[in-house]
């Protein structure tokens, strides 16, 4: 992170107080008899940055939704600034208690533009009428605090996930809040965007706002937080001072065991010729993109948000219209004019937004896993071959170690890591030879993340070729055999071997000149 960011130790003196912004007493929450939170007792000091950590399913987001009025707790008491609080809904949380939240799942209206979303329900008025000009101007100012250059008049469904995330953050900071909750705010951000967000968080804290921060990225927890509290399986485990607690101790509190995070090494060397050769991909957003892919190889695309990483993948699979498309597969020129054509040619995409683009949340593990091969599972009479379908899904669940009570469990009730496995199963069942992972571990906890890395390495060792697009630079560096750095819609560098390091990637990703490690 930037050296300009203040440190926790520099602000410790301001925390010498026993005043609490939030106190929960035996807060519990049940859904259809399932206990999501079990008598949680938590105390958050005023004007501190307090991290809430734990694996997926630990109850973090449930607790935050109670604090922000989205859920009413099943039992327990809540105190805000020492006073008993009965939060009746999100509006009550915001207007009565001064609590705001940036949810992990966006709450934007897709067909409204950025400034309309930011000021929805609290429009600026001039002469009794909504002032679009004033709202657009103020929205640009809010986004400028995050170093975000976004056209505030474009409908948000035309913007990238990262840009939508920045709009969510700006939306939450329109009005001064006493308490502000950040739930995985950097999941789609990289580099400068993260640094700008952190500066904003420190500024808000210094101005008197209490910050609750949820993240699966431990480096963020240690950069930002004064203290952290751990939830596990819906129960409160403990609170510690961040500066005096090691990452190993924190992880052990989170998972109940020691976890050594590492990237599985390559065992089988890559020595085959490329079977996928992209000589030119050009769209309205990318220009003259060239790259190659070998059997069993993992290549990574790195670059800052807006560089064109995802646009390259969309052009490759025919999701975006190409101006020039010169692609060879197995030595033959191919025209990929749609995702359907890409699927037939052996491509599979595990998308960045798996809940909206990769899964049908109201359908089961079984249905999501086989939706890509329904035709192959359908009999002459138009009926699904149940035994064949069940066998295919049960094999996928076993091979990928998917945790679900039954294959009929709805995927919306699974953790992020297990949802990702269901998306992966869908493509593996098609026999895909090229798997494209766009942000493979976004919103996935540290324990499940290691398992996703293991699966990616296992697939590559078995001959499946992998393309990774990720804003998590260590992820790209740790998994990729070669890295293509994207800058301003072009390939700025191809790195291999000793050239692959964080400094070199960021140099090219920000428009710097080439260097190779000595």
N, C-alpha and C positions, 0 to 999 in steps of 0.2 A: 504494500500500500504506500501511498505518498508519504514522504517524510514530513510534510506540512501538517499532517493530522496530529491533533493533541493526543497525549497518552492518558491512560486511566490514572496513572500515578500522579500526574500533574493536577488532577481534579479531585483527588481523594479528600483534601481538606474540606471541600464543600459538602461532604457526606457525613460529617461529624454531628449527626442528629438522630434522634429516635422517632422523629415524625414520619408517619407512613402515609403514602398516597393511597395505597390499596392494602386491604387485609381481607383474606378469605378465611372463614371459620367453618370447617367441615362441609365445604362445598362438594356436592355430589350431582351426578348427571347420569340418567339411564335412558336408553333408547330401546323400546320394545322389550324391556326386561334385561337388556345387556348393559352392564355397568361400564360407562365410559370414563367417569371420574368417581373416585372413591374417597370421600371425606378429605379433601385437599385443604391444608392450612398453609397459607403463604402470606408473606409480608413484603411489600415493595416500598422502599424509602422514597420520599419526595426528591425530585431533581437528580435521580440516578438513572443510569442506563442499565437495565436489569435484563439479562438473557434468560429465556425459558428454553431449556434443552431436553432432548429425549428422542427416542426412535419414533418412526411413524407409528401411529396408533397409541402413543403414550398418553394422549389427552391434551396436548399443548393447544391445538387449534380449538378444541371444544371449550377449554377454559377461557381462551381469548374471546370466543363468541359469546360466552356468558358475560364477560366484562363489558363487551360492546353492545349488549342488549339483543343479540341475534338469537340467543337461547335463554330460556328461563330455567334456572337450576332446579333439580328435583328436590334438593334439600340444602341446608346450610345458610350462613349469613355472610353478607358482603358489606364491608365498610369502605367508604371513599372519603379520604381526608378526615378520618376519625368519626365520621357520621354514618349511621345505618343507611344503606342504599337499597332501594327497591327499583331496579331498572326494568321498565316495562317494554322497551324496544330500542332499536338503534337511534331513533330520533331523540328519545328520552336520554339515552346515554350521551349523545352529542350535546344537546341543548341544556340539559339539567346538570349533568355531571362533567361535561367537558372532556369526554372520551372519544377519540377517533381511532380508526383502524384501517390499515392497508392489508386487505385480505390476500391470502395466497391465491385464491380463485377470484379472478377479476369480476367486478360488479359494474362494468361499463355497458352502456346502451350502444350496440354495434353500429346503428345507422345514424347516430348523432356524431357530430365532430368533436374534436378535443375540448374546445372551450365550452361547448354545450354540456359535455359530460362533467367537466370540472365544476361548473356552476349549476348543475341540475338540482332544482328545488331551492336554490338560493341565488337566483338571478339578480345581477346588478340592475338597478333601475335608474332611469333618467326621465323626468317629467311623467312619472307613473308608468312608463313602458320599459321593457327589457332593453338594455343598452348592449347590443351585440359588439359594438366597437370597443366599449370599455371592458367587456368580458374577454374579448380576444387579446386585447393589450395586456390585461392582467395575467391571463393564462400564459402568454409568452414570457412574462416576468417570472412567474412561478417555475416554468420549465427551464428558464435561463439559470436559476439557482442550481439546477442539476446538470448544467452544461448541455442541455438537450435542445437541438435544433429540429423542431417538429412543426410542420404546417398545421396550425391549430384549426384550420377550416376543412381538413380532410376527414371524412367519416372514419371512425377508429377501426372499423373492420377492414380497412385498407392499409392499416399500419402493422408493423411487425409486433411480435409478442413483447420485445424489449421496449418498444415505444409505448405500447399500451401500459406496461408496468410503470414507466415514468409518469404517464398521465394519472394512473391510480395514486401515485405518491403525491403529485401536485394537487390532486383533488382533496386529499386528506389534510393538506397544509394550507388550504384557503383561509380557514378560520383558526384563530389561536386556540390550541387545545391544552388542557392541564395534563392530560395523559394521552399518549399516542402509542399505538401498538403496530409494530411492523412484523408481519408474518411472511417470512421468506422473501424479502423485498428485492434481493439481488439475484434471484434464480435465473433471470434472463439477461443480466447486465454483466458487462466486463469493464476492465480498465478504468478509464476516466469516469464513466458513469458511476461505478462503485465508489471511487474516491469522492466524487461530488456529493453522492448520497451521504457518505460518512461525515463530510464537513457540515452538511445540513443537519444531521442528527446531533452532532456536537453543539452546533449553534442553538438548536431548539432546546437542548438540555441546559445550556448556559443561560437561556432566556427564561428558564423556570419550568419547562415541560419535563414530566416524568416519561421515560421511554421504556417500553417493553419490547424486547427484540427476540424473534425466533429465527434460527438459522441452523442448517445442517453443516455449515462451513465453520469449522472450529477456529480458523484464523480470523474470521469476522468476530466471533465471540470474544477472542482475546484482544483484538484491536479496539473493540467498542466498549465492552461491558465493565462495570464496576463490580457487580456480583452476578451470579447465575444460580438458578434453581432448576432442579432435575425432576422430571416426571417419568415414571416407568409403569406401564400397564395401568394407567389411570390413577396411580398413587404418587403422593409427594415423597421424594427420596431425601432431599436435603438442599440447603443453600450454602454456597461457599463464596469467599472473595476470589475473584478471577485471578488477580495478580499473584496469589500464593498457592494456587492449585495447578498441578500439572495437567497436560492434556490426557495423559494416561489415567489419572485419577478421575477426571471428568467422564471419560469414556466408560470406565468401569462402573461409575454411578449410573450411567445411561443404560447400559446393556446387561449389567450384572456379571460381567466377565471382562477379561482383558481382550482387546482387539488390536491387532497389529495391521495398520493400513498399509498395503503395498500393492504394486501392480504386478500381476503374474508375468514372469519373463517368457520370452519366446524360446521354444525348444527346437522346432523345426525351421531350418533356414529357408529364406525365400530365394529360389534360384531359377524359377520358371520365367518365361517371357511374358510380357503383358498380354492379357486377353481383351482388356478394355482400353482403348486408346481414344482419348478425346482430343481431336486436333483443333477444334474451334467451337466454342459455345458463346454466342453473343445474343443478348436480349437488350431491352431498354435500360437494364440496370447493371449488366456485366458485359465485359468486352474481351474477345479473343482469348477465352479461358482454355488452357491446355493442361491435361494431366493423364497419367497412366495408372493402371491397376493390375496387379498380378494375382494368380490364384493363391488364396490363403493369406494375402497381404492385408495389413491394416494401414490405411492412409488417413491422415487427419487434416482438416481444414481449420486454420486458426486465423483470427482477425478480430478487430473490435466490432462492436455492434454497429450495423449499417455498412460494413465493409463489402457485403455481397456473398458471405459464406452460404447462407441458406438459399439465396437466389441461384447459386450454382447448382445446388441439388435439385431445386424445383425445375430448372431448365433441363437438367439431365433426364429427369423422369417424365418430362412432357407436361408438367403442371403449369409452367409459364410458356408463353409464346416466344419462340426463338426467331431471331432475325437471320442468324447463321447457325447451323447445326451440322457439324462434321464429326461423326462418331463411328468408330469401328469396333465391332464385337466379333471375336474369333476371326479376325482378319477380313471381315466383310462389313461393308458400309451399311448402317441401319438408320432408319428414321423413327425416332421416338416422339410421336405426336400427342401422346396422352399417357396418364398413369396406367391405364388399362394395357396399353402396348408395352410399357415398361415392365409390368407384372408378367406378361407373357414371355418377355425376354429374360426373366429371372431376377428382376430387381424387387427389393422389398424395403419400405420406408418405415422406420420406427420414429414417428414425428415428435417434434418438440412439445406440442400440446397434445399429449396422448389422450386426455379425457375428451377433447372435442374432435380430434382428427384421427385418433387411433382406435377408439373403443366406442361401443354403444352401451352406455353405462347401465341402462335398464335391462340389458340382456345378460345371460349367464356366462360363466367361464367357458362352458361347452360351446355356446352359440358364437361367442366372439372368436374362439380359437379356430372354428371351422367355417366362418363366414366367407373366407377367401377360397374355399374349395367345395362350396355347396354343390356345384354341378357334378363334381366327381363323386360326391356322396349320395347323389340322387338316383333312384332306380328308374327303370323304363316307365314306370307308372307314376312318376313324379313324387315318390315318397322318399324321405331320408332313410338311408340304411343305418338304423339305430345302433346296431352292434358294431359296425365299422366305425361310425362316428365316435362312439363311446371309447373304443379301443385307441383311436387316434388321440383323443383328448387326454385320456389317462396316461398314455405314453409321454405326451408333452408335459403334463403336470409332474410326472416322475423325473423326466430328464432335466427339467428346468428347476425342480424343487419348489414349485409354486405352492404357496400355503393358502389353502381354501378348504372350508369344511367339506364341501362336495363340489363336483364339477357343475352343479346346478346353481351354485352361489352367484348372485349378481355381482358383476365386477365393480360396481360403485361402492361396494362394501369392503373391497380389498385395500391393502396398503399400496402406496405408490410403487414400491419395488415389485410387488406381485402383479399389479396392473401392467407394469412394463413387461413382465414375463409373459403375460397373456398376449400382448401385442406381438412380442417376439415369436410366440408359438404360432400365431396366425400366419406369419410369413415363412416360418420353417416348414409348416405343413404344405406350402406351395412348392417346396424344393428350391427356394430362392438361392442363387449363387452369389449375389451381391446384396448385402444388408447395409442399409444406410441408417446410422444412429444420429439423429439430430437432438443434441442435448440429452445424452443417454441416462444421466443420473439427476436430472432436474427434479427437485422436490423429493429426493429419495434419501433416506437416513444412512448414516455411516456404515452400519452393519450390512444393509441390503446393497449399498454401493459396491462394497468389495465383492459381493456375489455377482453383480452385473459385470464387473470387470473380469471375473473368472469365466463367466459365460462367453464374453466377447473373445477372450483369449482361446478358450476351448473351441469355439466355432472356427476361428482362424486356423488353429492347428489342424482341424479336420478338413480344411480346404476351402471353407467359405471365405470370400473376400469381404472386407469391412471398410466402410467409409464412416468416419466420425466427424461430426461438426459439433464443436463444444466451446462454450465461453469459459469453461474451467480449464485453464492452461495446463496445470499439472496433469490433468486427465489426458489431454492431447499428447503431451510430452511422454507420459508414462506408458501409453498403449501403442503409439504409432510407430511403424517402421520408417515411414517418410511423412513429412509435414509440408503441406502447401500453405503458404501464408498469403492471405487475401488482403488487398488494400485498394480501396476506391474502385471496386468492381473488377479488378485484375489480379492475376497471380503475381505477387511481388517477389516470391522466392520459393524454391523447392529445396528442402533441407533433409539431410540424411546423416546417419551416424553421429559423429562428434559435432556436427553443425546444429543438431537439435538441442537447443537450450533456451531457457526463458528469455534471456537477454537478447539473443539473436532473433527469436520470434517477434518480440515486441519492437525491436528495431525496425524490422521490415513491416510490421503491422501498423506502424505509425508513420510510414513513409521515409524511414532512414535508409542509409546506404549499406551495402553488403559488408559482412565480415564473417570470417570463419575462425573458430577457436584455434588458439595456438597449440 
